[in-house]
Amino acid sequence: MRGRCAVPVALLALALPFPAGAAAAEESRTERVAMSDGVELAATVTGQAPLAPRPTLVEFSPYGRGSATLDAGPHYNHLLVQIRGTGDSDGRFDALGPRTQRDVAETLRWACRQPWSDGRLAINGFSASAITIYNSLYRRLPCVRAMVLRSGTIDLYRDLIWPGGVSNLVPAAAVMVMIGAPALIQGPDRLIRDPASGVDVIAGLAEAGLAGLLTPTLGDWWRERRFRGDANRVPVLVLGGFFDVESRGAFEGYRKLKRAGAHLVVAGAHDGYAGGTDGGVGEARAWLDRYVRGVRNGVGRHPRVQLWLADGRREDMAKGKVVPYEADDWPVPGTRWVALALDAVRSGSAHSLNDGSLTLGEARAGGRHLYLNLPSLPIATDQPNVSTIGISALTEVVPLLSRMALTEPLSLTYTTPPLREDVLVAGPASLELRLASTAPETAIWAVISDVAPNGDAHPVGLGRLSTAYPRINRKRSLVRDGEAVQPYGVYARKAPARVGEERLYRVEIWPVGNRFAAGHRLRLQITGASALSMPSLPALNTVRVGPGSGSRLLVPVLPESDLEAALP
């Protein structure tokens, strides 16, 4: 049933094993595909033996041979194409830019004409391979009938490398290492084939890595590496997770493609699958069968949006403690963004520098709260990045590591009273914050937590913003009832504040999906930037709260819930 907490039938019904034929003998063939500029890409096609004309699932990967991420079953051939300048492909890696985008279209045109292709192509992408496709959709992609895109971004700047204009240093560097390692491992093959090709590959990887890390403003280089429209209008299944390192990208990707029939499944990606689900694999296979092979399996009638919300703690999701939810769109129709004012009145629930409150309507008391912006403990304050590297085992051994308690003493906290009833929160959130700093540029780091009755607080949402970017583009922001509930920051040019200058900042908080159970509290914590981001100079920041300050949190509450009634 849509618009309520009900187990969506799609993933549970379709998470079925393949018939015995899927285990039949396979045949693989290695190809070298010549691009229009003479560069050759390495490609491997695999299918049931003998390799015969079939629908073909294509994936473009920078992670070398054997890096395909979806087996669509025995009715398909699978083509893995190694992106130029990566793995065993020649050329210069351009960070998924214009030349790679042209390669995508040229390779698909080639694949469509091969003897092992029946002219029906599909595309699968996960992470970097999904980003490649998002970036290429403005081009006509020949013979493609459907796509499955999981945990990619439509805007590499906003969604992964510089979220909120704050450098995501460690994850960005890790991506370059993961791309560079296969290129190094497969280097001997390349050098034997073409001794001169190694220089181009190494130079391209170095240039792309440095350009991404050293380009802090959103200019032409970044604009060439993001979604620029869809010229294809084929059905796309978008998958992601609320705690994923690129979570924003999946939600925004669905919004860009929904007019062409896209569906959205949020059950996990880099961050692991919600317990009791297959993370959307069954839905993906059914999607391809319907739109590529023409199998009438009803997947097109499934709810357009299927969500698995957390139930207070990300680590419990893997154990199956989740809240399934279905809807017709994202954000969920009927969602209300409830304003909670940052209030100087003590909540009595935290051991922070100020222990303030979140209050419906106007704040009761005002004040200026100070905190020192020092690098914070990522395992608590940086769930999108930390959950990707798999810390569940560590937090099970040392539960304190998954709580906000270790970062609380050096932070500002604003907390609601205990809730009288359950409240479902799902959607992007917005923090409007009146802040001044001793530094012309500092990072605002805001964490939303679910506080259990015993006082344990677990992070469920994150927002980041460099104070060098105070402006938003209201026309591109998500506006509801006159409020910019998902502010779209302007990052084309820095506008640092004067030392001590007080300004109102609008911080985009990536989509939150959580049930705040009766007896729990909702907490906003303002703290130092994660140690996984690029370090900045220490700064003393001052937040003004109370009547007239404008400091408030806009919380997305699903239509079945009433946050106002839940608060005393």
Salt bridges, closest charged atoms under 4 A:
GLU27 OE2 - ARG29 NH2 3.79
ASP37 OD2 - ARG84 NH1 3.06
ASP37 OD2 - ARG99 NH1 3.74
GLU40 OE1 - ARG32 NE 3.06
ASP71 OD1 - HIS78 NE2 3.52
ASP88 OD2 - ARG32 NH1 3.57
ASP88 OD1 - ARG193 NH1 3.15
ASP90 OD2 - ARG32 NH2 3.51
ASP90 OD1 - ARG193 NH2 2.41
ASP103 OD2 - ARG84 NE 2.57
ASP103 OD1 - ARG99 NH2 2.86
GLU106 OE1 - ARG99 NH2 3.37
ASP118 OD2 - ARG120 NH2 2.69
ASP155 OD2 - ARG158 NE 3.11
ASP155 OD2 - ARG226 NH1 3.67
ASP159 OD1 - ARG248 NH1 2.73
ASP189 OD2 - ARG65 NH2 2.82
ASP200 OD1 - ARG92 NH2 2.85
GLU207 OE2 - ARG92 NH1 2.71
ASP220 OD1 - ARG223 NH1 3.09
GLU224 OE1 - ARG225 NH1 3.58
ASP244 OD1 - HIS270 ND1 2.93
GLU246 OE2 - HIS270 NE2 3.82
GLU252 OE1 - ARG255 NH1 3.26
GLU283 OE2 - HIS302 ND1 3.12
ASP289 OD1 - ARG293 NH1 3.12
ASP311 OD2 - ARG515 NH2 2.93
GLU315 OE1 - ARG313 NE 3.84
GLU315 OE2 - ARG314 NH2 3.75
ASP316 OD1 - ARG313 NH1 2.91
ASP328 OD1 - ARG2 NH1 2.38
ASP329 OD2 - LYS258 NZ 2.99
ASP343 OD2 - ARG364 NE 3.34
ASP355 OD2 - ARG346 NH2 3.41
GLU396 OE2 - ARG313 NH1 3.90
GLU396 OE2 - LYS319 NZ 3.20
GLU408 OE1 - ARG523 NH1 3.09
GLU432 OE1 - ARG552 NE 2.84
GLU441 OE1 - LYS494 NZ 3.10
ASP450 OD1 - HIS520 ND1 2.62
ASP456 OD2 - ARG403 NE 3.45
GLU483 OE1 - ARG552 NH2 2.51
GLU501 OE2 - ARG498 NH2 3.91
GLU502 OE2 - ARG368 NH2 3.75
GLU502 OE1 - ARG544 NE 2.93
GLU508 OE2 - ARG248 NE 2.79
GLU564 OE2 - ARG336 NH2 2.53
